[in-house]
Each structure stands twice: as structure tokens, then as C-alpha cells.
Amino acid sequence: MQPAKVVVRYENGRIIKGYTQDFLPTKPSFLVRPIDIDTSIDPVEVFIRDLKAVFFVRDFVGDPNHMDRKNFSDGVDAAGILLQVTFKDGEVIIGSTLSYDPQRPGFFILPADAKGNNLGIFVVSHSVIQVIYV
């Protein structure tokens, strides 16, 4: 498996940017090799229970001037269920998912903005205050 670029966001606001090769939504933890430490140091174990979300990204910098679209482009057929997710910290993400079950530890969402930095987001269920079908 190729390493995936991730931005791990904890509920307490902490952020780790790095690479993972063993993320599975059914596992309670996964390993991240942060970009800001010596590569000879062991990866950091990240526990899902502590997180807000895992953002799978194009790059670690992004474009601070890019304004994320809050809806799908005209003519784009989104796969799955369209959702608006509101996190406890007030952040709102709009996208589509193939499966949403609030009883599961989390779910994947594909952002509505296909040109944004986020390729996909694993949303941790306990960090969400509202999910609206759109």
C-alpha cells in the first residue's frame, strides 16, 4: 500500500500532518509518520477515540486562498448519500458518503469541492453534533 498523506485532527485541536499506510476504519488505531520529525523515529500511534477526523489530502500546505465549495458542481453526479456534517467545533463539511451509521466509530465522506485539498475525510462519529441529508 502506498503511503497516504493525512492531516489528523484531534478533538482538542492538536494536528499531525504525515503519512499513513495502515489506516482502516474498523481499527481503533493507526500509525502516522509525521512530516516534521526525523524519519528514523518510529511512527506515532493515533487512536480514533481521540480524533475529530482524518483528512486525506493532496498536499500538506493547501491553498489558503481557496474557498471550499459548499455544494456539488452542476452536472456532477455525487455517489451515495449527500450530507452536511457539523462538528462540535462548528466546522461544516458537505459531501457524499456510501454509508452513514451514527452507531459506527466513523464514516468516510467525499467533499463536495472536488478542487479542494481534501480528497476524502474519515469523520469520527462522536465529534459530530449534526448530520443533515441534503
Secondary structure, 3 states (H helix, E strand, C coil): CCCEEEEEEECCCCEEEEEECCCCCCCCEEEEEECCCCCCCCCEEEEHHHEEEEEEECCCCCCCCCCCCCCCCCCCCCCCEEEEEEECCCCEEEEEECCCCCCCCEEEEEECCCCCCEEEEEEEHHHEEEEEEC
